[in-house]
Amino acid sequence: MTQSVAKVAIHDPVWQSIRQSAVEMVAQEPILGSLIHASVLNQPQFEDALNYILARCLETAEAPAIMLHQSFHELTVEHPDIGAAARADLVAVCDRDPACASLLEALLFFKGYHALQTYRLAHALLNRGRRPFALHLQNRMALTFGIDINPAARLGRGIMIDHGTGVVIGETAVVEDGVSILQGVTLGGTGKEAGDRHPKIREGVMIGAGARILGNIEIGARAKIGAGSVVLRDVPPGCTAAGVPARIVGRCANKEPARDMDQSFDSLDG
């Protein structure tokens, strides 16, 4: 580890927390020792660990892990915002998911997190004009994690995709900072129309399991979408929408629904 890399690692609290948890996990579960050493303890920085884990998950015989890891390394060096967003997403998972006991658990085992970071790499590739490679990663993401995020979509930071199976996010969708998305959610179009055709999800929204949000509509900041809803019209900020088709059922009593993760409708302001 070079002096500059070591200095960054020391001043990276997310990475330090992960490494400490890794040491404890090796002692607790020796059978995972090789995995944890290769993925975390032998890596100099957070980005290196993340790139190693994703490369191992996404590799094929034609595109082996060593080649993917090198490509991912080049991207994260050229675009440091990828690592910053990945840290914010990791903290969001640990903050909002009661099933997550540590940052390390999410980094190693949570496929919603893995899919989101795969999207971030594919998005950077697309912006560099490397569309085939970006689409390859999208395909591998869908096959490996059961989550399909178009690399052209625009996603912010501090996003949590909980469980994740069946999540689909379309090409012109926008998901702003601090959003929580549960399994089976679709941010899709309404037909064969071209152009800007997918939803715009504003900051701090919570989208319940199995919800479908369709068309170029806007879900206002800190709104809540009920599980199983089909949303075809704009939802104002701070409101709860539910039903098929969805309607506004009241003001959201949770000031930060994406963080509170309360999917019930018991506490509405009316």
N, C-alpha and C positions, 0 to 999 in steps of 0.2 A: 504494500500500500504506500503510495507516494505521500509526501508530507502534506501536499495540498488536499488530496483526497481524505487523508486522516483528519485534517482540520475540519472539513465539511462534515464528516461522519460524527465527530464529537459534538458539533453544534446542531445536529439534526435529532430533535427529541423523538420524532416518530421512529427513526431508524434505531435509536438507542433502546427504545421500549421494545421493539421487535427483537433485537438481539438478546436482550435480557430474558424475554419470554422464551426465546429459542434455547438458551442454556437450560432453563428450567424444564422445558418440554423434553429435551434429550435425557435429562435425569429421570423424569417421570415415565417416559415411554421410549426405552432404548431401541425398540424395534424400528422407530422412525429416525434413529440417529443419522443414518446415511442421507436420508431425504433432507433433514434439517441442516446438516452441515453443508451439503451441496447447494441447497437453495438459499441459505441465509448466512450461516457462520463462516463460510468460505468466500462470501461476497463482500467487496469493500464498501459498497454504497447501496442505498435503497433501490435505486434504479437498476443496478446490476442484479439484485435479487429478483425484482419484478420481471426483468427481461428474461432471466433464466427460467423462472417458473412458467411464464407464458410460452416461451419457445418449446419447453418440454410438453406442454399441453397441446400445442398447435402443430407440432412437427408431423411430417409425412415422410415416406421413403424418398420422395422426390425433392422435398424441401426439409432436410433434417434440422434438428434443433440447433446445431452449431452454426448453420448459415442464418437461421432466423435470429439467433441471439446476436450475431454480428450486425445484422440489419437493424434490429431493435436498439442496439447500443448506439449506432450512428444517429438514429432518429432522436433518442433521448438526449444525446449530447448537443445536437443541433437545435432541439426544441426543449429547453428546460421547463417550459410550461407543462409538458406532459408529466414530468415527475411531480411538479407542484400540485397539479390536478389529481394525480393518483394518490398523493398523501391526503388531500382533502376528502376524497372519496372514502379512503380507508378509515379516517377518523369518523366520518359520517356513519359508516356501517357500525363501528364499535359504539357510537353514541346512541344509535336508534334501534339496533337489533338486540333484544334481550337474550337471544341465543348466542351472541358473540361474546366470548369471555376475554378476548385480547385482540390486538391488532394483528398479531401473528396468525391467529386462527383464520381471520378473513383473508390475509395475504396468501396463505397456503391452500385453503379449502373452499372458499366461497365463490361459486361459479358466477353469480351475478357481478361480483367485483371483477373477476377475471374477464368476463365478456366486455364490461365497460372499458377496461384498460386496453383490450384488444381493439375496440372501436377507436380509442384515442390514437393508437399507432396507425390504424388504417386511415383515419382522417388526415393525419400528417402526410402519409404517403400519397393520398389523393391530391392534397394541396401541392405536392411536389411533382404532379403529373404522372405518378406511378399507379394509374388506375387498375391495371391487371393485378398487381400485387395487393392493392387495397381490397379488391373484390375477392381475391383468394383468402385473405384474412377474414373477411365477412363470412365467406362460405365455411371456413374452418370453425369460426365462432359458432355458427348455427349448428353445425354437425357435432361439435364437442360439448357446447354448453346449453344447447337448446334455446338460444337467444339470438335474435337477428336484428342488428342495428346497422342501417345503411351508413357507409363511411362519409357520405355527404351531409348527414344530419348535423345539427349544431348543438352540442351539449356543453353545459357549464360545469362548475365544480361542486364538490360536496354533494354528489348525487348517490343515492342508494338504490340498487335494484335488489330487492329482497327475494330470496329463492330464485326467481328469474325465469323459470321454465315457461316457455311460450311467449315471452315478451318480444314484440315487434315494433320497431321504430323506423318510420319511413324516411325517404330521401330528403324531403324539405321540412321535416319536423325540427322544432326548436325546443330544447329543454333547458331552462335557466338554472341558476345556482340553487342548491339546497332542496331539490325535489326528491321525493321518495316514491318509488314505483314498485308495486308488488307483482307477483307472478301472473302470467296470462294477459297482461295489458297490451293493447294494440293502439299505437298512434299512427293511424292509417288514412288513406284517401277514401273517396266515396265512389270511385269508378275509374274510368280510363282517361280522365282529364290530365293534361300535362301542366307543367309550371308549378307554381307554389300551391301545393294541394294538401299539406299535412298540418297537424295542430301546432299551436304555439303555447307551450306550457311555461307559465311565468314562475317567478321565484317562490320557493317554499311550498309548492303544491304537493298534496298527497293523493295518489291515485290508487284506489283499492283493487284487490285481486280481480282479474277477469274483466276489468272495465275496457270498453272500446270507445275511443275518442276519434272521431272521423271527420275529415275535411279540414279546410284552412280556417279553423276557428281558434279562439283564444280562451284559455283557462287562466283567469286572473290570479294575481299573486295571493298565496296562502289560502287558496280554495281547497276544498276536499271533494273528491269524486268517489261515490259509494261503490262497493264491490259489485261487479256484474252489470254496471250501468252502461248504457249506450248513449254517448253524448254527441249531439249533432249541432248544437248551438253554443254560442259563447256563454261562459260562466263568469259572473262578475267577481272581482277580488273579494276574498274573505267569505265566500258563500259555499254552502254544501249542495251538491247536485247528486241526485240518485234516481234510478228507475230506468224503464225501457219504454219509450225514449226518456232520457233524463230530464228532470225538471228541478228547479231550485226549491229546496225543502226548508231552507232557513239560513241564517247566518252561522258561520262556523264559530263555536265557542272557543275552540283551541286557537290561540293567537299564532301558534307555529305548528300547524297540523302535520307537516312533514317530519318534524322532530318528535312530536307527541305520539304519532302512529296510532291514534285512537280511531278505529274504523266504525265505531258505533254512532248512532244518531240520537243517543239519549240526551246529550248535552248541546242543544241548539239554542241560540239566542232568540229564535223565533222571527 
